[in-house]
Amino acid sequence: MIQQVLQILGFIFEGIGLVAGVTIASIVMKKDSRYIGNQMMAAAMILLGIYMGSILTYDILFPFFQTQEWIVQVFYRIGVIALFFGTMFLFFTIQVMCQSSAWLTLKHTLPYAIGILAYSIAIWFIDFLEIVSGDQVNTQAKIMIPLYILIVGVLYFIIFSMIGLYRYGIRRSEGSRKRKMTNFFIGLVISLLAIVINVLSNLLEDPLGILDSIFFGTLAIAMIVMTFGFIGSQTDTPQDIKIDMHE
C-alpha cells in the first residue's frame, strides 16, 4: 500500500515537473523572446521538463511491457542527456546575468557543449544500466562511471551558478532586484538538495522508492522557485536581474 502511494506521488511529481518545464519556458519567452537570458532559461526549463517526462514515460509504460526493457533503456538515456544539457543551459543563464550576452562565445560554451555531447553519444553504446523487474521500475547502474560523470557535471553547473549569482549579484544588489536574485538562489539550493537526494537514492537501498519520490518533488519545486526569481512580477523586465560584474 505504501509503495503504491509513493509510486503515485512519483508520477504526480514527474508530471508536475514536465508541465512546469513547458509552462515556465512559455512564460519566460512571452516576456521577451529576444533576450538571450530568457532563451537560455527557457531551454533549461524545457530540458528539465523532458527529463521528468522521460522518467514518467517509462514509469507508466514499463508495468504493461515488462518484456520490453528497451523502453526504460531509451527513455532513461534521453532523460539523463536532457538533465545534463538542462543544467548546462541553466549555468549559461547565470553567466549571461553576470557578464551579459558577451560571455556566450565559442571559447566559453563550446568545451561544455562538446563534453556533454560526447558523453551523450557514449552512453548510447555503453551497457551501464540494469533493470530490476517488478511492479515498479527499479534501475541500477552496472557501471558507475557514467553516473559519477553525470553527478559531478550537474553539481558543477549548479554550484558555480550559485557562486556567481551570490558573488556578483546578491551581494551587490538591493530592493526588488536583490529579492528576485535571492529567490533564484534559493531555487538553486533546492535543486542542489534534489541532486544530493538522487545520489543517496542510487547509493542506498530504497525498495519503496521514498527517496525517488522526494527527489522528483524537490526538483519540481526548484524549477518553479528559480523561475519566479527570474521573471519577477509582470511589471519587471528580464534585464532587471542582469548583473554587472564591473559595478
PAMARKOL-965043 format. One line per 2 residues: for each residue x, y, z of N, C-alpha, C. Coordinates in nm, 4 decimals. Atoms other than C-alpha are relative to their C-alpha. Layout:
<nodes>
X:Y:Z:X:Y:Z:X:Y:Z | ...
</nodes>
This chain:
<nodes>
0.0826:-0.1209:0.0000:0.0000:0.0000:0.0000:0.0864:0.1264:0.0000 | -0.0896:-0.1155:-0.0080:0.2761:0.2438:0.0976:0.0759:0.0176:-0.1304
-0.0736:-0.0061:0.1254:0.4712:0.1554:-0.2154:-0.0851:0.0557:-0.1123 | 0.0905:-0.0493:0.1037:0.1681:0.2221:-0.4346:-0.0233:0.1501:0.0136
0.0187:-0.1433:-0.0248:0.1111:0.5611:-0.2706:0.1225:0.0782:-0.0454 | -0.1247:-0.0671:0.0390:0.4764:0.6552:-0.3203:0.0156:0.0006:-0.1514
-0.0082:0.0068:0.1455:0.4580:0.5401:-0.6817:-0.0901:0.1052:-0.0641 | 0.0932:-0.1007:0.0517:0.1541:0.7598:-0.7441:0.0550:0.1402:0.0224
-0.0615:-0.1301:-0.0280:0.3282:1.0531:-0.5753:0.1125:0.0286:-0.0981 | -0.1068:-0.0163:0.0981:0.6266:0.9944:-0.8002:-0.0537:0.0400:-0.1354
0.0634:-0.0347:0.1278:0.4012:1.0028:-1.1071:-0.0464:0.1460:0.0015 | 0.0514:-0.1372:-0.0100:0.2433:1.3269:-0.9843:0.1129:0.1008:-0.0079
-0.1135:-0.0935:-0.0008:0.5771:1.4973:-0.9166:0.0662:0.0064:-0.1377 | -0.0595:0.0031:0.1336:0.7169:1.3858:-1.2530:-0.0879:0.0759:-0.0986
0.0922:-0.0724:0.0873:0.4051:1.5149:-1.4261:0.0047:0.1494:0.0239 | -0.0106:-0.1425:-0.0332:0.4281:1.8462:-1.2410:0.1272:0.0579:-0.0600
-0.1266:-0.0474:0.0570:0.7912:1.8774:-1.3473:-0.0074:0.0182:-0.1497 | 0.0149:-0.0099:0.1455:0.7042:1.8108:-1.7113:-0.0835:0.1214:-0.0375
0.0894:-0.1123:0.0311:0.4145:2.0583:-1.7187:0.0650:0.1319:0.0399 | -0.0641:-0.1224:-0.0476:0.6096:2.3141:-1.5152:0.1096:0.0445:-0.0963
-0.1084:-0.0357:0.0909:0.9069:2.2989:-1.7520:-0.0508:0.0694:-0.1258 | 0.0561:-0.0574:0.1223:0.6968:2.3677:-2.0624:-0.0700:0.1330:0.0289
0.0740:-0.1220:-0.0348:0.4765:2.6272:-1.8899:0.0944:0.1142:0.0337 | -0.0963:-0.1031:-0.0410:0.7669:2.8141:-1.7351:0.0749:0.0547:-0.1205
-0.0698:-0.0446:0.1206:0.9525:2.8239:-2.0670:-0.0881:0.0930:-0.0821 | 0.0934:-0.0844:0.0758:0.6424:2.9689:-2.2344:-0.0140:0.1379:0.0630
0.0139:-0.1278:-0.0705:0.6048:3.2378:-1.9668:0.1243:0.0854:-0.0189 | -0.1264:-0.0727:0.0135:0.9713:3.3329:-1.9853:0.0151:0.0583:-0.1400
-0.0144:-0.0474:0.1368:0.9700:3.3587:-2.3638:-0.1041:0.1055:-0.0344 | 0.1052:-0.0979:0.0262:0.6435:3.5529:-2.3650:0.0405:0.1379:0.0495
-0.0416:-0.1287:-0.0546:0.8018:3.8243:-2.1523:0.0940:0.0730:-0.0953 | -0.0921:-0.0604:0.0962:1.0841:3.8846:-2.4002:0.0783:-0.1116:-0.0683
-0.0625:0.1119:0.0695:1.1780:3.6180:-2.6536:0.1326:0.0379:-0.0647 | -0.1250:-0.0434:0.0634:1.4636:3.8290:-2.7911:0.1172:0.0029:0.0964
-0.1064:-0.0062:-0.1000:1.6592:3.8415:-2.4646:0.0651:-0.1373:0.0128 | -0.0706:0.1277:0.0012:1.9266:3.5692:-2.4726:-0.0090:-0.0706:0.1342
0.0159:0.0600:-0.1320:1.8940:3.5160:-2.0978:-0.1301:-0.0780:0.0100 | 0.1281:0.0702:0.0024:1.5289:3.4221:-2.1476:0.0075:-0.1254:-0.0856
-0.0135:0.1155:0.0876:1.6189:3.1891:-2.4322:0.0736:-0.1136:0.0704 | -0.0754:0.1012:-0.0734:1.8748:3.0103:-2.2154:-0.0842:-0.0602:0.1124
0.0831:0.0476:-0.1099:1.6340:2.9879:-1.9226:-0.1112:-0.0904:-0.0523 | 0.1058:0.0813:0.0585:1.3562:2.8540:-2.1451:0.0539:-0.1360:-0.0429
-0.0615:0.1265:0.0416:1.5893:2.5910:-2.2901:0.0268:-0.0889:0.1206 | -0.0283:0.0763:-0.1217:1.6940:2.4860:-1.9398:-0.1274:-0.0621:0.0556
0.1243:0.0504:-0.0572:1.3351:2.4527:-1.8205:-0.0636:-0.1089:-0.0864 | 0.0555:0.1017:0.0889:1.2203:2.2581:-2.1285:0.0771:-0.1315:0.0146
-0.0823:0.1204:-0.0124:1.5113:2.0158:-2.0945:-0.0221:-0.0693:0.1346 | 0.0301:0.0603:-0.1299:1.4465:1.9645:-1.7240:-0.1391:-0.0629:-0.0020
0.1329:0.0580:0.0165:1.0820:1.9075:-1.8138:0.0052:-0.1302:-0.0787 | -0.0167:0.1227:0.0778:1.1879:1.6494:-2.0737:0.0577:-0.1107:0.0876
-0.0555:0.0984:-0.0922:1.3939:1.4769:-1.8068:-0.1105:-0.0627:0.0848 | 0.1098:0.0504:-0.0828:1.0907:1.4499:-1.5801:-0.0982:-0.0813:-0.0840
0.0932:0.0693:0.0872:0.8703:1.3478:-1.8719:0.0516:-0.1349:-0.0457 | -0.0584:0.1276:0.0421:1.1112:1.0745:-1.9819:-0.0133:-0.1052:0.1095
0.0139:0.0931:-0.1117:1.1127:0.9175:-1.6376:-0.1465:-0.0405:0.0175 | 0.1431:0.0286:-0.0123:0.7332:0.9470:-1.6202:-0.0456:-0.0980:-0.1072
0.0398:0.0858:0.1112:0.7006:0.7782:-1.9599:0.0330:-0.1455:0.0276 | -0.0314:0.1408:-0.0217:0.8894:0.4634:-1.8694:-0.0583:-0.0524:0.1316
0.0684:0.0432:-0.1222:0.7376:0.4567:-1.5199:-0.1404:-0.0501:-0.0308 | 0.1372:0.0372:0.0357:0.3935:0.4368:-1.6801:-0.0028:-0.1213:-0.0933
0.0035:0.1045:0.1019:0.4777:0.2066:-1.9729:0.0552:-0.1338:0.0480 | -0.0699:0.1234:-0.0338:0.7055:-0.0469:-1.8061:-0.0892:-0.1059:0.0642
0.0852:0.1043:-0.0592:0.4408:-0.2225:-1.5891:-0.0836:-0.0754:-0.1035 | 0.0806:0.0650:0.1044:0.2486:-0.3004:-1.9101:0.0861:-0.0757:-0.1013
-0.0891:0.0618:0.0999:0.5525:-0.4012:-2.1201:0.1314:-0.0408:0.0669 | -0.1198:0.0364:-0.0767:0.7943:-0.5614:-1.8744:0.0997:-0.0801:-0.0825
-0.0941:0.0717:0.0866:0.9431:-0.7729:-2.1537:0.0722:0.0946:-0.0950 | -0.0596:-0.0986:0.0914:1.0316:-0.4561:-2.3446:0.0906:0.0958:0.0802
-0.0885:-0.0807:-0.0839:1.3230:-0.3318:-2.1358:0.0611:0.1175:-0.0753 | -0.0556:-0.1090:0.0788:1.4362:-0.1120:-2.4228:-0.0712:0.1318:0.0292
0.0748:-0.1221:-0.0313:1.1635:0.1343:-2.3187:0.0705:0.0780:0.1094 | -0.0714:-0.0649:-0.1103:1.3453:0.2062:-1.9930:0.1383:0.0441:-0.0459
-0.1357:-0.0308:0.0448:1.6883:0.1929:-2.1575:0.0032:0.1285:-0.0832 | 0.0026:-0.1168:0.0891:1.5927:0.4524:-2.4205:-0.0400:0.1262:0.0750
0.0494:-0.1211:-0.0657:1.3923:0.6932:-2.2066:0.0878:0.0418:0.1176 | -0.0948:-0.0362:-0.1064:1.6405:0.6763:-1.9188:0.1145:0.0825:-0.0584
-0.1108:-0.0719:0.0624:1.9169:0.7863:-2.1527:-0.0436:0.1376:-0.0508 | 0.0525:-0.1302:0.0429:1.7015:1.0610:-2.3032:-0.0095:0.0938:0.1195
0.0129:-0.0816:-0.1206:1.6307:1.1841:-1.9503:0.1338:0.0485:0.0514 | -0.1335:-0.0364:-0.0490:1.9956:1.1795:-1.8464:0.0615:0.1091:-0.0870
-0.0553:-0.0992:0.0923:2.1006:1.3727:-2.1566:-0.0696:0.1350:0.0184 | 0.0758:-0.1239:-0.0200:1.8225:1.6287:-2.1048:0.0388:0.0682:0.1306
-0.0406:-0.0563:-0.1288:1.9217:1.6746:-1.7394:0.1359:0.0673:-0.0100 | -0.1359:-0.0544:0.0129:2.2885:1.7320:-1.8288:-0.0013:0.1297:-0.0804
0.0070:-0.1207:0.0821:2.2144:1.9799:-2.1065:-0.0834:0.1084:0.0678 | 0.0838:-0.0978:-0.0686:1.9429:2.1453:-1.8978:0.0759:0.0783:0.1054
-0.0787:-0.0712:-0.1008:2.1779:2.2247:-1.6112:0.1103:0.0836:-0.0645 | -0.0971:-0.0811:0.0723:2.4345:2.3463:-1.8650:-0.0622:0.1325:-0.0428
0.0668:-0.1235:0.0423:2.1851:2.5973:-2.0058:-0.0368:0.0867:0.1202 | 0.0249:-0.0769:-0.1213:2.0953:2.6987:-1.6511:0.1272:0.0746:0.0414
-0.1293:-0.0619:-0.0275:2.4650:2.7686:-1.5922:0.0259:0.1153:-0.0966 | -0.0160:-0.1059:0.0990:2.4762:2.9695:-1.9165:-0.0883:0.1201:0.0334
0.0914:-0.1082:-0.0384:2.1747:3.1703:-1.7957:0.0622:0.0892:0.1056 | -0.0643:-0.0768:-0.1078:2.3606:3.2734:-1.4817:0.1165:0.0812:-0.0549
-0.1138:-0.0720:0.0565:2.6681:3.3697:-1.6841:-0.0458:0.1220:-0.0802 | 0.0561:-0.1143:0.0732:2.4553:3.5917:-1.9082:-0.0440:0.1075:0.0979
0.0425:-0.0951:-0.1026:2.3058:3.7522:-1.5995:0.1199:0.0696:0.0631 | -0.1184:-0.0548:-0.0672:2.6530:3.8017:-1.4519:0.0864:0.0846:-0.0927
-0.0994:-0.0638:0.0860:2.8522:3.9060:-1.7559:-0.0564:0.0492:-0.1328 | 0.0677:-0.0401:0.1225:2.5974:3.9914:-2.0286:0.0169:-0.1070:-0.1074
-0.0029:0.0984:0.1078:2.5488:3.8031:-2.3541:0.1368:-0.0112:-0.0650 | -0.1362:0.0050:0.0557:2.9107:3.8810:-2.4453:0.0750:-0.1241:0.0458
-0.0675:0.1208:-0.0521:3.0084:3.5776:-2.2369:-0.0208:-0.1192:-0.0923 | 0.0369:0.1147:0.0811:2.8404:3.3446:-2.4872:0.0845:-0.0102:-0.1269
-0.0908:0.0210:0.1122:3.1424:3.2936:-2.7083:0.0300:-0.1486:-0.0132 | -0.0362:0.1400:0.0193:3.2598:2.9639:-2.8561:0.1051:-0.0439:0.1013
-0.1059:0.0314:-0.0964:3.5589:2.9796:-2.6225:-0.0589:-0.0444:0.1333 | 0.0594:0.0315:-0.1291:3.3321:2.9685:-2.3179:-0.0998:-0.1148:-0.0062
0.1106:0.0958:0.0053:3.0455:2.7492:-2.4379:0.0334:-0.1316:-0.0690 | -0.0259:0.1193:0.0804:3.1926:2.5033:-2.6881:0.0587:-0.1166:0.0805
-0.0541:0.1137:-0.0770:3.4023:2.2963:-2.4404:-0.1083:-0.0736:0.0790 | 0.1079:0.0646:-0.0740:3.0942:2.2331:-2.2249:-0.0897:-0.0799:-0.0938
0.0912:0.0652:0.0940:2.8739:2.1502:-2.5239:0.0625:-0.1255:-0.0600 | -0.0674:0.1161:0.0585:3.1311:1.9157:-2.6799:0.0125:-0.1118:0.1030
-0.0152:0.1000:-0.1050:3.1961:1.7406:-2.3491:-0.1297:-0.0749:0.0275 | 0.1286:0.0641:-0.0292:2.8275:1.6750:-2.2819:-0.0499:-0.0777:-0.1215
0.0391:0.0718:0.1208:2.7651:1.5771:-2.6455:0.0745:-0.1334:-0.0094 | -0.0792:0.1242:0.0016:3.0486:1.3219:-2.6263:-0.0533:-0.0989:0.1031
0.0579:0.0848:-0.1041:2.9037:1.1887:-2.3017:-0.1331:-0.0582:-0.0466 | 0.1316:0.0429:0.0453:2.5566:1.1703:-2.4576:0.0100:-0.1105:-0.1040
-0.0195:0.1035:0.1027:2.6818:0.9705:-2.7554:0.0514:-0.1283:0.0641 | -0.0617:0.1167:-0.0621:2.8874:0.7396:-2.5339:-0.1008:-0.0855:0.0756
0.0904:0.0805:-0.0832:2.6040:0.6364:-2.3033:-0.1024:-0.0786:-0.0830 | 0.0880:0.0793:0.0857:2.4001:0.5136:-2.6002:0.0631:-0.1352:-0.0341
-0.0701:0.1220:0.0384:2.6664:0.2480:-2.6615:0.0558:-0.0764:0.1196 | -0.0487:0.0668:-0.1208:2.7616:0.1630:-2.3024:-0.1172:-0.0665:0.0710
0.1043:0.0736:-0.0719:2.5542:-0.1049:-2.1340:0.0260:0.0158:0.1501 | -0.0297:-0.0301:-0.1404:2.5636:0.0519:-1.7888:-0.1221:-0.0094:0.0900
0.1240:-0.0060:-0.0772:2.2007:0.0207:-1.6797:-0.0624:-0.1376:0.0117 | 0.0677:0.1262:-0.0259:2.0394:-0.2808:-1.5194:-0.1404:0.0282:0.0516
0.1400:-0.0193:-0.0380:1.6615:-0.3054:-1.4826:-0.0454:-0.1161:0.0865 | 0.0501:0.1014:-0.0917:1.5187:-0.4908:-1.1861:-0.1502:-0.0111:-0.0195
0.1424:0.0183:0.0282:1.1804:-0.6365:-1.2789:-0.0818:0.0038:0.1281 | 0.0909:-0.0101:-0.1137:0.8843:-0.5763:-1.0519:-0.1187:0.0856:-0.0363
0.1162:-0.0846:0.0249:0.5639:-0.3821:-1.0147:0.0400:0.1437:-0.0279 | -0.0490:-0.1360:0.0183:0.7676:-0.0612:-1.0088:0.1369:-0.0049:-0.0660
-0.1289:-0.0020:0.0682:1.0597:0.0317:-1.2326:0.1104:0.0282:0.1007 | -0.1162:-0.0207:-0.0868:1.3887:-0.0016:-1.0484:0.1249:-0.0182:-0.0836
-0.1219:0.0060:0.0804:1.7139:0.0775:-1.2243:0.1223:0.0048:0.0897 | -0.1269:0.0017:-0.0711:2.0647:0.0068:-1.1035:0.1130:0.0138:-0.1014
-0.1130:-0.0191:0.0898:2.3947:0.1125:-1.2564:0.0967:-0.1176:0.0126 | -0.0982:0.1084:0.0006:2.6129:-0.1839:-1.3571:0.1409:0.0571:-0.0056
-0.1269:-0.0724:0.0082:2.8930:0.0594:-1.4384:-0.0239:0.1392:0.0573 | 0.0295:-0.1228:-0.0719:2.9089:0.3567:-1.2028:0.0617:0.1249:-0.0635
-0.0705:-0.1158:0.0551:3.1408:0.5806:-1.4087:-0.0940:0.0965:-0.0731 | 0.0923:-0.0953:0.0648:2.8644:0.7245:-1.6353:-0.0849:0.0773:0.1002
0.0801:-0.0671:-0.1020:2.6568:0.8015:-1.3260:0.0832:0.1029:0.0748 | -0.0881:-0.0933:-0.0698:2.9525:0.9626:-1.1498:0.0270:0.1247:-0.0846
-0.0249:-0.1139:0.0892:3.0263:1.1814:-1.4533:-0.1207:0.0926:-0.0014 | 0.1226:-0.0797:0.0004:2.6632:1.2954:-1.4641:-0.0132:0.0795:0.1300
0.0152:-0.0656:-0.1301:2.6547:1.3744:-1.0910:0.0995:0.1135:0.0158 | -0.1039:-0.1030:-0.0127:2.9838:1.5648:-1.0956:-0.0296:0.1178:-0.0921
0.0293:-0.1072:0.0951:2.8844:1.7605:-1.4065:-0.1171:0.0865:0.0439 | 0.1179:-0.0749:-0.0444:2.5411:1.8585:-1.2752:0.0325:0.0817:0.1243
-0.0395:-0.0728:-0.1207:2.6855:1.9540:-0.9354:0.0884:0.1202:-0.0351 | -0.0869:-0.1100:0.0440:2.9498:2.1657:-1.1105:-0.0827:0.1170:-0.0506
0.0820:-0.1070:0.0578:2.6911:2.3618:-1.3069:-0.0828:0.0714:0.1076 | 0.0847:-0.0609:-0.1028:2.4661:2.4189:-1.0053:0.0831:0.0794:0.1002
-0.0818:-0.0670:-0.1025:2.7407:2.5076:-0.7546:0.0615:0.1283:-0.0539 | -0.0611:-0.1204:0.0552:2.9181:2.7518:-0.9858:-0.1044:0.1041:-0.0398
0.1088:-0.0950:0.0213:2.5849:2.9074:-1.0766:-0.0328:0.0716:0.1302 | 0.0272:-0.0585:-0.1311:2.5226:2.9631:-0.7057:0.1085:0.0998:0.0399
-0.1125:-0.0875:-0.0362:2.8681:3.1121:-0.6519:-0.0053:0.1307:-0.0785 | 0.0053:-0.1200:0.0836:2.8366:3.3521:-0.9459:-0.1155:0.0901:0.0372
0.1181:-0.0796:-0.0324:2.4866:3.4617:-0.8522:0.0162:0.0722:0.1330 | -0.0178:-0.0628:-0.1313:2.5757:3.5279:-0.4893:0.1105:0.1060:-0.0037
-0.1165:-0.0890:-0.0033:2.9148:3.6881:-0.5512:-0.0219:0.1271:-0.0796 | 0.0113:-0.1162:0.0876:2.8231:3.9166:-0.8375:-0.1411:0.0590:-0.0064
0.1361:-0.0490:0.0051:2.4511:3.9579:-0.7846:-0.0568:0.0403:0.1336 | 0.0661:-0.0250:-0.1281:2.3047:3.9253:-0.4381:0.0783:0.0985:0.0856
-0.0832:-0.0878:-0.0847:2.5965:4.0958:-0.2623:0.0032:0.1442:-0.0502 | -0.0122:-0.1336:0.0584:2.5822:4.3941:-0.4983:-0.1349:0.0638:-0.0320
0.1328:-0.0499:0.0359:2.2078:4.4447:-0.5218:-0.0806:0.0322:0.1243 | 0.0900:-0.0330:-0.1096:1.9228:4.5736:-0.3115:-0.1425:0.0086:-0.0534
0.1399:-0.0154:0.0389:1.5456:4.6056:-0.3120:-0.0561:-0.1198:-0.0725 | 0.0673:0.1075:0.0712:1.3312:4.4041:-0.5511:0.0976:-0.0817:-0.0843
-0.1004:0.0702:0.0797:1.6312:4.3187:-0.7668:0.0701:-0.1071:0.0845 | -0.0659:0.0946:-0.0888:1.8015:4.1530:-0.4703:-0.0942:-0.1122:0.0397
0.0962:0.1023:-0.0386:1.4838:3.9713:-0.3704:-0.0172:-0.1034:-0.1107 | 0.0150:0.0930:0.1110:1.4458:3.8202:-0.7180:0.1214:-0.0918:-0.0128
-0.1209:0.0808:0.0086:1.8063:3.7062:-0.7241:0.0095:-0.0978:0.1168 | 0.0009:0.0895:-0.1160:1.7669:3.5614:-0.3754:-0.0941:-0.1169:-0.0238
0.0928:0.1077:0.0330:1.4638:3.3643:-0.4932:0.0633:-0.0993:-0.0977 | -0.0691:0.0866:0.0964:1.6652:3.2316:-0.7866:0.1045:-0.0846:0.0719
-0.1037:0.0699:-0.0766:1.9465:3.1409:-0.5472:-0.0618:-0.1124:0.0830 | 0.0696:0.1023:-0.0792:1.7018:2.9543:-0.3223:-0.0393:-0.1178:-0.0886
0.0337:0.1065:0.0940:1.5823:2.7603:-0.6267:0.1202:-0.0865:-0.0331 | -0.1228:0.0753:0.0257:1.9419:2.6609:-0.7000:0.0367:-0.0877:0.1195
-0.0282:0.0779:-0.1209:1.9883:2.5496:-0.3389:-0.0910:-0.1227:0.0064 | 0.0954:0.1109:-0.0015:1.6741:2.3360:-0.3637:0.0377:-0.1038:-0.1053
-0.0414:0.0938:0.1044:1.7964:2.1844:-0.6904:0.1244:-0.0771:0.0419 | -0.1184:0.0684:-0.0522:2.1296:2.1066:-0.5240:-0.0414:-0.1076:0.0996
0.0528:0.0980:-0.0948:1.9390:1.9334:-0.2444:-0.0612:-0.1188:-0.0740 | 0.0610:0.1071:0.0790:1.7473:1.7359:-0.5076:0.1057:-0.0954:-0.0540
-0.1070:0.0852:0.0526:2.0720:1.6109:-0.6615:0.0594:-0.0853:0.1106 | -0.0526:0.0772:-0.1136:2.2026:1.5065:-0.3189:-0.0941:-0.1160:0.0329
0.0993:0.1047:-0.0263:1.8794:1.3121:-0.2601:0.0083:-0.1086:-0.1066 | -0.0111:0.0965:0.1089:1.9172:1.1484:-0.6016:0.1244:-0.0871:0.0153
-0.1233:0.0762:-0.0238:2.2745:1.0455:-0.5196:-0.0240:-0.1048:0.1083 | 0.0286:0.0924:-0.1092:2.1559:0.8900:-0.1939:-0.0897:-0.1146:-0.0466
0.0915:0.1036:0.0484:1.8796:0.7034:-0.3771:0.0735:-0.1043:-0.0837 | -0.0789:0.0939:0.0792:2.1449:0.5461:-0.6012:0.1002:-0.0776:0.0850
-0.0993:0.0645:-0.0851:2.3845:0.4605:-0.3182:-0.0634:-0.0863:0.1082 | 0.0661:0.0715:-0.1081:2.1357:0.3393:-0.0577:-0.1122:-0.0883:-0.0545
0.1136:0.0829:0.0372:1.8786:0.0645:-0.0779:-0.1287:0.0756:0.0308 | 0.1247:-0.0752:-0.0157:1.5414:0.2270:-0.1321:-0.1119:-0.0767:-0.0695
0.0968:0.0871:0.0683:1.2994:-0.0545:-0.2159:-0.1374:0.0623:-0.0177 | 0.1317:-0.0619:0.0094:0.9916:0.1595:-0.1546:-0.0017:0.1206:-0.0935
-0.0067:-0.1164:0.0878:1.1137:0.4456:-0.3731:-0.0280:0.1318:0.0705 | 0.0264:-0.1223:-0.0757:1.0850:0.7042:-0.0955:0.0894:0.1137:-0.0475
-0.0944:-0.1047:0.0403:1.3986:0.8931:-0.1959:-0.0271:0.0473:-0.1423 | 0.0316:-0.0391:0.1376:1.2994:0.8886:-0.5631:-0.1176:0.0974:-0.0029
0.1168:-0.0887:-0.0047:0.9623:1.0462:-0.4824:0.0381:0.1371:0.0539 | -0.0448:-0.1269:-0.0572:1.1275:1.3119:-0.2666:0.0849:0.0767:-0.1003
-0.0868:-0.0639:0.0993:1.3830:1.3811:-0.5400:-0.0817:0.0725:-0.1065 | 0.0782:-0.0612:0.1064:1.1242:1.4467:-0.8118:-0.0844:0.1165:0.0527
0.0756:-0.1101:-0.0594:0.9116:1.6588:-0.5780:0.0881:0.1207:0.0249 | -0.0937:-0.1087:-0.0287:1.2144:1.8645:-0.4744:0.0446:0.0695:-0.1270
-0.0441:-0.0593:0.1263:1.3305:1.9151:-0.8325:-0.1105:0.0845:-0.0627 | 0.1125:-0.0772:0.0540:0.9839:2.0299:-0.9422:-0.0137:0.1332:0.0733
0.0058:-0.1235:-0.0793:0.9780:2.2846:-0.6578:0.1134:0.0934:-0.0391 | -0.1164:-0.0817:0.0366:1.3279:2.4049:-0.7515:-0.0233:0.0720:-0.1323
0.0263:-0.0602:0.1306:1.2218:2.4673:-1.1127:-0.0940:0.1187:0.0130 | 0.0989:-0.1065:-0.0155:0.9244:2.6758:-1.0042:0.0591:0.1192:0.0736
-0.0596:-0.1091:-0.0796:1.1172:2.8782:-0.7436:0.1011:0.0780:-0.0826 | -0.0995:-0.0681:0.0826:1.4015:2.9545:-0.9856:-0.0659:0.0929:-0.1009
0.0653:-0.0811:0.1023:1.1617:3.0825:-1.2479:-0.0665:0.1225:0.0598 | 0.0568:-0.1179:-0.0655:0.9770:3.3095:-1.0057:0.1091:0.1018:0.0289
-0.1110:-0.0916:-0.0229:1.3147:3.4554:-0.9165:0.0497:0.0642:-0.1277 | -0.0518:-0.0520:0.1261:1.3990:3.5018:-1.2817:-0.0931:0.1009:-0.0642
0.0916:-0.0883:0.0717:1.0836:3.6600:-1.4191:-0.0565:0.1098:0.0885 | 0.0530:-0.1027:-0.0888:0.9750:3.8532:-1.1078:-0.1475:0.0240:-0.0244
0.1409:-0.0352:0.0211:0.6439:4.0353:-1.1307:-0.0233:0.0318:-0.1466 | 0.0346:-0.0252:0.1398:0.4607:4.1081:-1.4535:0.0491:0.1368:-0.0476
-0.0455:-0.1320:0.0401:0.5859:4.4674:-1.4492:0.1512:0.0064:-0.0148 | -0.1454:0.0020:0.0102:0.9519:4.3637:-1.4343:0.0421:-0.0411:-0.1405
-0.0590:0.0469:0.1245:1.1717:4.3147:-1.7361:0.1084:-0.1001:0.0345 | -0.1019:0.1004:-0.0276:1.4128:4.0214:-1.7663:0.1344:0.0620:0.0346
-0.1296:-0.0617:-0.0239:1.7067:4.2600:-1.7679:0.0131:0.0572:0.1409 | -0.0058:-0.0534:-0.1365:1.6149:4.3756:-1.4155:0.0927:-0.0790:0.0904
-0.0850:0.0774:-0.0878:1.8126:4.0915:-1.2680:0.1338:-0.0302:-0.0679 | -0.1301:0.0152:0.0627:2.1043:4.1147:-1.5103:0.1035:0.0677:0.0873
-0.1003:-0.0447:-0.0950:2.4224:4.1629:-1.3130:0.1224:0.0532:-0.0742 | -0.1219:-0.0564:0.0560:2.7175:4.3830:-1.3974:0.1150:-0.0318:0.0917
-0.1128:0.0429:-0.0835:3.0361:4.2236:-1.2665:0.0973:0.1150:0.0262 | -0.0940:-0.1107:-0.0139:3.2143:4.5580:-1.3025:-0.0576:0.1145:0.0803
0.0606:-0.1071:-0.0802:2.9814:4.7577:-1.0787:0.0898:0.0321:0.1189
</nodes>
